[in-house]
Amino acid sequence: MNHEHDHDHTEPPEEIELRVKALESLLLEKGLVDPAALEALIDTYEHKIGPRNGARVVAKAWADPLYKRRLLENATAAIAELGVSGVQGEDMLVVENTADIHNVTVCTLCSCYPWPTLGLPPIWYKSAPYRSRIVIDPRSVLAEFGLTIAADKEVRVWDSSAELRYLVLPERPAGTDGWSEEQLAELVTRDSMIGTGLAKSPDDAP
């Protein structure tokens, strides 16, 4: 595993989450928020709007070798070129999946996550089982996500921290030669940028 944790949070993430849950419960109890609308909003930011920034970054790296080089050398600056930056995304490192290496990210101490590029973190990313097990037995955990990694392929686990967050550059799907960045972005999933999934195949494109 890579990079030591050195978190500097003024308030434990668990306490912040409890405060948010308490506020959410109060709003629901008083009828100020529609539960269905709230769930739809969370789903939108978790699965649609949030990851779109990361998908643009990945698609550009697939289509533009010079941009990909800049991204791997200085991810923070290269991502900022696309107008993506902000709190919890100030310092980024992009790790590339290849035929020989599969990368996956985690935050073992809490839930550090690159919000500007990936949106809201999924609930499972913050869960204690994922945070502990992905480090100990990544292949088994990835298999539970439906992702089987070949025995001869190295799996690297990257531990995010308050100082540094990671984005996985998934392998470009075969059969996408000549595709535009917009088309390529449609193949990039949130989980493929965490490392718990792969990019979609061209056949799955909308």
C-alpha positions in Angstrom: 0.0 0.0 0.0 1.2 3.5 -0.7 1.5 6.8 1.2 1.0 7.1 5.0 -2.0 8.7 6.4 -1.6 12.0 8.2 -5.1 13.4 8.6 -5.7 16.8 10.1 -9.5 16.9 10.6 -10.9 19.4 13.1 -13.9 17.0 13.6 -14.0 13.3 13.1 -15.8 12.3 10.0 -18.2 10.1 12.0 -19.3 13.1 14.0 -19.9 15.2 10.9 -21.9 12.4 9.4 -24.0 12.1 12.5 -24.7 15.8 12.4 -25.8 15.6 8.8 -28.0 12.6 9.5 -29.6 14.5 12.5 -30.3 17.5 10.3 -31.7 15.3 7.5 -34.0 13.5 10.0 -35.2 16.8 11.4 -36.0 18.2 8.0 -37.9 15.0 7.0 -39.8 14.9 10.3 -41.0 18.5 9.8 -42.0 17.8 6.3 -39.6 20.3 4.9 -37.9 17.8 2.6 -39.5 15.2 0.4 -37.7 11.9 1.0 -38.0 10.8 -2.7 -36.6 14.2 -3.9 -33.7 14.0 -1.4 -32.8 10.5 -2.6 -33.0 11.6 -6.2 -30.8 14.6 -5.5 -28.2 12.4 -3.8 -28.3 9.8 -6.6 -27.8 12.6 -9.2 -24.7 14.0 -7.5 -23.3 10.6 -6.6 -23.7 8.9 -9.9 -24.3 11.5 -12.6 -23.1 15.1 -12.1 -20.1 14.3 -9.8 -18.3 11.6 -11.7 -18.8 13.5 -15.0 -15.8 15.7 -14.2 -13.6 12.7 -13.7 -14.9 11.1 -16.9 -13.9 14.2 -18.8 -10.4 13.9 -17.4 -10.1 10.2 -18.3 -11.5 10.7 -21.8 -9.1 13.5 -22.6 -6.2 11.3 -21.3 -7.3 8.5 -23.6 -7.6 10.7 -26.6 -4.6 13.1 -26.0 -1.2 11.5 -25.3 0.3 14.8 -24.3 -2.4 15.5 -21.8 -2.1 12.0 -20.5 1.6 12.6 -19.9 0.9 15.9 -18.0 -1.8 14.1 -16.0 0.5 11.4 -14.8 3.3 13.8 -14.1 1.2 16.5 -12.3 -2.4 15.4 -11.9 -3.5 18.5 -9.9 -2.4 20.9 -12.6 -3.6 18.8 -15.5 -7.1 18.3 -13.9 -7.2 22.1 -13.3 -6.7 22.6 -17.0 -10.3 21.4 -17.5 -11.6 23.7 -14.8 -11.9 21.0 -12.2 -10.5 21.9 -8.8 -11.7 22.7 -5.3 -11.7 21.6 -1.7 -10.7 17.9 -1.3 -9.2 18.0 -4.7 -6.3 20.4 -4.2 -3.6 17.7 -4.4 -4.2 14.7 -6.7 -2.3 11.8 -8.1 -3.5 9.7 -11.0 -2.5 6.1 -11.2 -2.8 4.2 -14.5 -4.2 0.8 -15.0 -2.3 -1.3 -17.5 -2.2 -4.8 -18.8 0.1 -5.7 -15.9 -1.2 -3.5 -13.0 -4.7 -2.8 -11.6 -5.0 0.1 -9.1 -7.7 0.6 -6.5 -8.1 3.4 -4.0 -9.3 3.5 -0.4 -9.1 5.8 2.7 -8.3 3.5 5.6 -8.8 6.0 8.4 -12.0 7.8 7.3 -13.3 8.7 3.8 -11.0 11.1 2.0 -12.2 11.2 -1.5 -11.7 13.5 -4.6 -15.0 15.3 -4.5 -14.4 17.7 -7.3 -13.6 14.9 -9.8 -15.9 12.1 -8.5 -18.7 13.8 -6.7 -20.1 12.3 -3.5 -18.4 9.2 -2.2 -20.4 6.0 -2.3 -21.6 4.6 1.0 -19.5 1.5 0.7 -16.4 3.5 0.2 -16.9 4.9 3.7 -17.7 1.6 5.3 -15.3 -0.1 7.7 -15.4 -3.5 5.9 -14.3 -2.0 2.6 -11.7 0.2 4.3 -10.1 -2.7 6.1 -10.6 -5.6 3.7 -9.5 -4.0 0.5 -6.0 -3.5 2.0 -5.8 -7.1 3.3 -7.3 -9.0 0.5 -8.0 -6.7 -2.5 -8.7 -9.5 -5.0 -11.5 -11.0 -3.0 -13.1 -7.6 -2.4 -12.9 -6.7 -6.1 -14.4 -10.1 -6.9 -17.4 -9.1 -4.8 -17.8 -6.1 -7.0 -17.9 -8.5 -10.0 -14.3 -7.7 -11.0 -11.9 -10.7 -11.2 -8.3 -9.8 -11.6 -6.0 -12.3 -13.3 -3.5 -14.0 -11.0 -0.6 -12.7 -13.0 -1.8 -9.1 -12.7 -0.5 -7.0 -9.8 -3.0 -5.2 -7.6 -1.9 -2.0 -6.0 -3.9 -0.4 -3.2 -3.5 3.4 -2.8 -4.5 5.0 0.6 -5.9 8.5 0.2 -5.3 11.1 2.9 -6.1 14.6 3.8 -3.0 15.7 1.8 -3.3 13.5 -1.3 -6.2 11.9 -3.1 -6.1 9.5 -6.0 -7.9 9.0 -9.3 -7.5 5.7 -11.2 -7.0 6.1 -15.0 -8.8 3.0 -16.3 -7.6 1.1 -19.4 -9.2 2.4 -22.6 -11.7 -0.1 -23.9 -10.8 -1.8 -27.2 -12.8 -0.8 -30.3 -12.8 2.9 -29.5 -10.3 4.1 -32.1 -11.5 7.4 -33.6 -14.0 8.1 -30.8 -14.4 11.7 -29.7 -13.8 12.7 -26.1 -17.5 13.0 -25.5 -18.1 9.5 -26.7 -15.2 8.1 -24.6 -16.5 9.9 -21.5 -19.7 7.9 -21.7 -17.7 4.7 -21.1 -16.1 6.0 -17.9 -17.8 5.0 -14.7 -17.3 6.2 -11.2 -16.2 2.8 -10.0 -13.6 2.5 -12.8 -12.0 5.7 -11.4 -11.9 4.2 -7.9 -10.6 0.9 -9.2 -13.5 -1.3 -8.2 -14.8 -1.6 -11.7 -13.7 -1.2 -15.4 -14.8 1.2 -18.1 -17.8 0.2 -20.1 -17.3 -1.6 -23.4 -18.4 0.1 -26.6 -21.4 -2.2 -26.8 -22.6 -0.7 -23.5 -22.4 2.9 -24.6 -25.7 4.8 -24.8 
